[in-house]
Amino acid sequence: MIDLKGHRFEKAIILICARWCLAYPLSYRNLEEMMAERGVVVDHSNIYRWVRKFTPQLEAAFRKNKKRPVGKSGGWTKPISRSRASGSISTGLWIAMVKPSTFC
């Protein structure tokens, strides 16, 4: 998994800060305040360094076995309804349907 040796804070704290920063539009200072409310004193510059250092590793771990199929139908479909009324062809609404998929 992710090697966190040599860091002052616990693995859970570092991963929570990195996840919140990547998942939500929070500034590093907002995240610093949120962690202070939970009793963890951490500087915003530490959070910045953690996010820069561990983002590639986190993305690789999350996408490890989540490869998307290429070239298979079932993703986006465009059904067309056409009717001939009084000598002219009228095209109905184009409806885009998304096949349910699972993301991490």
C-alpha positions as CSV (number, residue, x, y, z in Angstrom):
1,M,0.0,0.0,0.0
2,I,1.3,3.5,0.8
3,D,4.5,3.8,2.8
4,L,4.2,6.4,5.5
5,K,7.4,5.7,7.4
6,G,9.2,8.7,8.9
7,H,6.1,10.9,9.3
8,R,5.1,12.4,12.6
9,F,1.4,11.9,12.2
10,E,-0.6,8.6,12.1
11,K,-1.4,7.0,8.8
12,A,-5.2,7.6,9.3
13,I,-4.7,11.4,9.8
14,I,-2.6,11.8,6.7
15,L,-4.9,9.8,4.6
16,I,-8.0,11.6,5.8
17,C,-6.5,15.0,5.1
18,A,-5.3,13.9,1.6
19,R,-8.7,12.4,0.8
20,W,-10.7,15.4,2.0
21,C,-8.5,17.8,0.1
22,L,-8.9,15.8,-3.1
23,A,-12.6,15.0,-2.8
24,Y,-13.9,18.4,-1.7
25,P,-13.1,22.0,-2.7
26,L,-11.4,22.8,0.6
27,S,-8.4,25.1,1.1
28,Y,-5.5,23.8,3.1
29,R,-6.2,26.4,5.8
30,N,-9.9,25.2,6.0
31,L,-8.7,21.7,6.4
32,E,-6.2,22.8,9.1
33,E,-9.2,24.3,11.0
34,M,-11.3,21.2,10.6
35,M,-8.6,19.0,12.0
36,A,-8.1,21.4,14.9
37,E,-11.8,21.1,15.7
38,R,-11.2,17.3,15.9
39,G,-8.2,17.8,18.3
40,V,-5.4,17.3,15.8
41,V,-2.9,20.2,15.5
42,V,-1.5,20.2,12.0
43,D,-0.1,23.0,9.9
44,H,-1.6,23.7,6.4
45,S,1.9,23.4,4.9
46,N,2.1,19.8,6.1
47,I,-1.2,19.0,4.5
48,Y,0.0,20.6,1.2
49,R,3.1,18.4,1.3
50,W,1.1,15.2,2.1
51,V,-1.3,15.9,-0.8
52,R,1.6,16.5,-3.3
53,K,3.5,13.5,-2.1
54,F,0.7,10.9,-1.7
55,T,-1.8,11.8,-4.5
56,P,-0.1,9.7,-7.2
57,Q,0.1,6.7,-4.8
58,L,-3.5,7.1,-3.8
59,E,-4.7,7.3,-7.4
60,A,-2.7,4.2,-8.3
61,A,-4.2,2.3,-5.4
62,F,-7.7,3.4,-6.2
63,R,-7.5,2.6,-9.9
64,K,-5.5,-0.6,-9.5
65,N,-8.2,-3.0,-10.7
66,K,-10.7,-0.5,-12.0
67,K,-9.9,-0.6,-15.7
68,R,-12.7,0.5,-18.0
69,P,-13.6,-1.6,-21.0
70,V,-12.8,0.0,-24.3
71,G,-14.9,-0.6,-27.4
72,K,-17.8,-2.3,-25.8
73,S,-21.3,-1.1,-26.4
74,G,-23.6,-0.2,-23.6
75,G,-22.1,3.1,-22.5
76,W,-23.9,5.9,-24.3
77,T,-26.8,5.1,-26.6
78,K,-28.8,7.4,-28.8
79,P,-32.2,5.9,-29.7
80,I,-33.8,7.6,-32.7
81,S,-37.6,7.7,-33.2
82,R,-38.7,8.7,-36.7
83,S,-42.2,9.0,-37.9
84,R,-43.5,9.9,-41.4
85,A,-46.4,12.3,-40.9
86,S,-47.9,14.0,-43.9
87,G,-44.9,13.3,-46.2
88,S,-42.1,14.7,-44.0
89,I,-39.8,12.9,-41.7
90,S,-39.7,14.3,-38.2
91,T,-37.0,13.2,-35.8
92,G,-37.9,12.7,-32.2
93,L,-35.9,13.6,-29.1
94,W,-32.5,12.2,-28.8
95,I,-32.2,10.6,-25.4
96,A,-28.9,9.8,-23.9
97,M,-29.0,6.9,-21.4
98,V,-26.1,6.0,-19.2
99,K,-25.5,2.4,-18.3
100,P,-25.2,2.1,-14.5
101,S,-21.6,1.6,-13.5
102,T,-19.7,1.4,-10.3
103,F,-16.9,3.8,-9.4
104,C,-14.7,3.6,-6.4
